[in-house]
Amino acid sequence: MTDQIISMHNVCKSYKMGTEKLNVLKGIDFSVDRGEFTAILGPSGSGKSTLMNIIGCMDTLDSGSYSLNGIQIDETKERDLVKIRNHEIGFIFQNYHLIPTYNVMQNIIMPLLMRGEDRKTAERDCREVVDMLGLSDRLKHKPSELSGGQRQRVAIARALCSKPSLLLADEPTGALDQQSGTEVLRLFTKLHEMGNTIVMITHDMNVAKWAERTVNIVDGQMYQ
């Protein structure tokens, strides 16, 4: 198995806007080694969200090549990308994407049940992760009963429980106050030290500084 989790070469992506063609990604070369903590830093409109969607197998590239943990994504049929997303990538979003009517445990184990794990195993895996994240006393709470920082930790726990090869975080502190944001970034540092591979998308240079490596994306081109 390759030591690179992500390997992208000359990745291009464009969209049609009426009669116009908008070139969003213009020949991206990007790689992430196993165990790295990398930040992709760029302003609004730079192409970083499109790049994140391609890394996360939520969108397809027009040309170039993309390998994720040894899987050639650009040669994979769209119907197979769902399974890859569920098994290879742990998503952490700015707005948490928690189900408001589910409690903490239900939110965390839902992806595991959807991919066929039995409930007893899923609940055991959940408890192991929430112990590490300091959420053991919140398992029966609904998202509305948690602080923003706690909600993001639930989202991180949900991502970790799937044992993904890559944690993909999109503006993970964007909805948090400074103290809660710092706590989440400290947690990412801890997860990195434990051997997790993390790619974090952000527009904030102060957030990007927490990663061991930062790459910049400007006007659809990457500068490393």
Sequence and secondary structure as in RCSB ss.txt:
>XXXX:A:sequence
MTDQIISMHNVCKSYKMGTEKLNVLKGIDFSVDRGEFTAILGPSGSGKSTLMNIIGCMDTLDSGSYSLNGIQIDE
TKERDLVKIRNHEIGFIFQNYHLIPTYNVMQNIIMPLLMRGEDRKTAERDCREVVDMLGLSDRLKHKPSELSGGQ
RQRVAIARALCSKPSLLLADEPTGALDQQSGTEVLRLFTKLHEMGNTIVMITHDMNVAKWAERTVNIVDGQMYQ
>XXXX:A:secstr
  SEEEEEEEEEEEEEETTEEEEEEEEEEEEEETT EEEEE  TTSSHHHHHHHHTTSS  SEEEEEETTEEGGG
S HHHHHHHHHHHEEEE TT    TTS HHHHHHHHHHHTT  HHHHHHHHHHHHHHHT GGGTT  GGGS HHH
HHHHHHHHHHHT  SEEEEESTTTTS HHHHHHHHHHHHHHHHTT  EEEEES HHHHTTSSEEEEEETTEEE 
